[in-house]
């Protein structure tokens, strides 16, 4: 089920962020299970959470009315 078609309210934005965070935790675990150098794994995971932090910041800066 895609999230992009959902019309978001303040509460559903928080729920969507929570869902994204949970999915990124899964991606983190999958990356860490890969047969890669630990430094590469850490770098990849860092990018994942940097993207999430940027998403949170964008949500905080968005206009209250997103029509």
N, C-alpha and C positions, 0 to 999 in steps of 0.2 A: 504494500500500500504506500503510495507516494505522499509525501508531506507537502509538496509544493502547491497542490490544489486546495489545500485546507485554508480557510479564512481564519486568521489567527486573532485571538484576543490576548490581553495581557497574560491571563492564566495559561492559555494554550501555547504562548511563546515560551513560557517557563517549562511547560511540559515537553515541548519540542526540544529545547536546549538539554533537558534531562535525558531525553531519548538519544540525542546525538552524543552526549557524554558517555552514555552506556555503550553505544555502538563503537565509539572510539576506544573505550576500555577493551572491547573485544578485539579491535584492530591491533591495539598495543600488545595484547597477549599473543596474537597470531604472529606479529612481527618478531616478538621476543622468542618465539618457538622456531623461527627460521634458522637454518644452518649458516649464519652470517657471523662476522666478527662482532664482538660485543660493542665496539665503538660505532660500528655502522648501525646496529640495532638502536643504540641510544640516540644517534643522530636522527634516524627516521622517526622515532617516537617523539623526539623533541619537535619535529616539524608538525606532527599530528596535533600536539597540544598547543603549539603556536597558532595553528589555524583555528583551533577552538577558542583561544583567547581573543583572536581577531573577530571571530563571530560574536562572542559575548560583547565586545566593545561596540561593534556595529549595531547590535540590538539596543544597547544603552543609548547610542547616539541617534537612533532612528526617530523620525517625527512620531508623535503620539498618534497622529491620524495617518494611517497608511492606505488611504483610498487612492 
